[in-house]
Amino acid sequence: MAGGMPDRNFLINVFQQVDRDRSGAIDDKELQLALSNGNWTAFNPDTIRLMIGMFDKRGSGTINFDEFGALWKYVTDWQQCFRSFDRDNSGNISKAELKTAITTFGYRFSDQFYDVLMRRFDRSGKGGIYFDDFIQCCIVLHTLTTEFQQCDKEKKGVATFTYEHFMFTIAKTL
């Protein structure tokens, strides 16, 4: 089933387990309780907020069943990706593993930038980025890159932003 959508009955069962208040929608607290880093730590609330924002097509701040299917596939795909880059099976991504992952995604950054990413997304301060923070890091990079590319009209790696546009772009990813 890798890469495809899971069985609808399976998704209904999972959705019902996650929807603890039986509202027919999953909010950020329910989603946070349902997702696991695999290391007994709570899933990063900022990552939860970003993911709900990505899949909440109705703008309700919650995920209904139809949106949940896409979110489930997204998280499952990221889990497979994370495991493939966690070469030492430590349960986190080291700086070297992060560099391999980000480079594989097509980005080219300096070592100093990877140091910044590690400081920003290594919440434990132990030199590794856990699953939830890895997702957040990748979402932030993708979001900022997309915004930059829209302003890089000549595709030269140079964009012109107004100060407010820059601040708005950054604020969306905080």
N, C-alpha and C positions, 0 to 999 in steps of 0.2 A: 504494500500500500504506500510505499515511499513516494513522495512527490504528488500523489493523488489525494483526492478528498476522501476522508473516512466515510464509512457507512452512515447513512442518515439516522438510523436507529441508535447507533453508537453515540452520535453527536447529540441527539435528543436526550439520551441518558446522562451524558456529561453536562449538558446545559442545565438540566433539572437539578443535578447535584450542586452546581455552582450557584444557581439562582436560589439562594437560601431563603429569601423572603417570599418566594413564589410570585414575584411581581410580573414575570414574563420578560424581564430585562435584567442584565447584569451590570451592577455599578462598579465603581473602582474598588471599593472595599471587598466585594464578593470576588472580583477577579484577582485581587491581591492574595486573598486566602487560598484561591484555587491553584495559583501558579507557584512553582517551586524552583529554587536555585539548585537543589540537590545537596545543599550544605546546611540545612536547617535555619537559614536566614530568611527573613521576609523579603519578598520581591520589592524592588525599588519602586516607591509610589510615583516617582517622576516617569519611570518607564511605563508603568500602568497608564498614567495620564496620556502619554504620547501614543500608546497603542489604542486606547479608547478613541482618542482624537482621529486616528487614522481610519478606524473601521466604523465609527458612529456616523453613518451617512445621513441620519435624520437630525443630527445636531441636538440630541436629547441628553448627552452626557452619559448614556448607557449603551449597552450592546444588546440588541434583540437576537432572536435565534438565527435569523438569516445572516446577520452581521457576525455572529459568533462562529459560524462555519468558516468564514474567511479568516477570522482571527486565529482560530484553532490551527488551520493549515499554516499560517504565518509563523506562529510560535513553534510548531513542529519542525518546519523547515529551518528556522533559526537554531533549534536544538541540534539538528543534524549538522548544520554548519559549524556551530560552536564545538561540538565533539570532534569534528574533523580537524579543527585547528588546535585543539587542546592535545597536542602531540604526546605529552607526558601523562595524560589522564589525571591531572591534578585537580580537576574541577574548576580551574580558572585559567585565564589566558595571560601568559607572561608578556613582557614587552616584545620579546622576539617573536612569539606566536601572534601577537597583535599585528606586528609589522608584516608578517607573512600573510595574515588574513586581509589586511587593508590593501596590501600590494596586489593580492590576488583579485580584489574587487576593482582594481584599475587605478587606485590612487597612488601618487608619488609624493612622499613627504620626507622631510629631514629627520634625523634622529632626535633633534631638539623638539620637533613637533610631537613625536611619539612619547617623549618625556612629558609633555603637556597633557597628552591624552591619558597617560598612566596616572598622572596626578589628579586629573579631573574624574576619571571613571573607576579608579581603584579605591572604592569606599573603605575597604578594610585596612588600607595602608601597608599591605604585606607584599606588594609587588605582583599582584594578580588581579585581573578583572573577572568578576563572576558573570554568570549567564545573563542576568537581567541588565547589568551595566554594559555588557557587550552589545546587547540589543540596542540599548539607549545610545551608545557611542555610534553605532552604525546608522541609526535613524537620524541622529544629529548631523553626521557627516553627509548623509544622503540629502537631507533637507537643505542644509546650507549650500551644498554643491549645486543642487537644482536651482535654488534662488540665484546663486552666483551666475550660473550658465544663462539664465533668463536675462541677466543684465550685461552679459558678455556678448554683445550683438555681433562683433566681428570674430568671435571664437579665437581670440588671441591670448586668453588667460588674463585679461584685464577687464574689470567692470567698473562702471561709475554708479555710485549710490549716493542718494542724499543721506544726510546724517539720520533723519527719521526713518528712512527705509532700512538702513543698516540696523538701527536699534529695534525696529519692528521684527526684522528677520531673526535677530539674536533672541529677542524676547519670546518668540514662538518656540524656540528650542530649549529654553531654560526650564 
